[in-house]
Amino acid sequence: MDLNGFKQDRFFIVKVGGRMDAVTAPEFEKSCLEWIVQGESTFIVDLKDLEYMSSAGLRSILVVGKKVKSAGGALSFCSLTPNVEHVFSISGFGSMFKVLDSLETALHSL
């Protein structure tokens, strides 16, 4: 999994690529929790380059989502690939989190 986080305007952008599964999901969770501890609270997770997400990835997103919410922040997602969009749809994550078409849309509408 490729993971990159950076500040843009008032948002913390997390770009995720490759696969988010039982092996890689803990890295996503750990990195996001560290960014929250450092004071970040408004996240946009760009999944444009994420090819696959397992239930372990969903679990990590839930953990991060709860921590962000308790910090008074927000967790949004953008640019879902068709496979990841399907996983979000069948898991109900599409109704739990704000999902936008693109990073540009997210930056201008949140």
Number of C-alpha atoms within 10 A of each C-alpha: 17 14 13 13 17 12 12 10 8 11 18 20 21 20 20 20 17 16 18 25 18 15 11 18 21 17 16 20 19 14 16 25 19 11 16 19 12 9 10 19 23 21 24 25 22 25 22 20 16 21 17 19 21 14 14 16 21 18 16 21 20 16 15 20 22 14 19 20 13 11 15 10 15 20 22 18 23 22 21 22 16 13 13 18 19 14 19 19 12 9 13 11 16 16 10 13 16 15 21 20 14 15 19 11 12 20 16 7 8 12
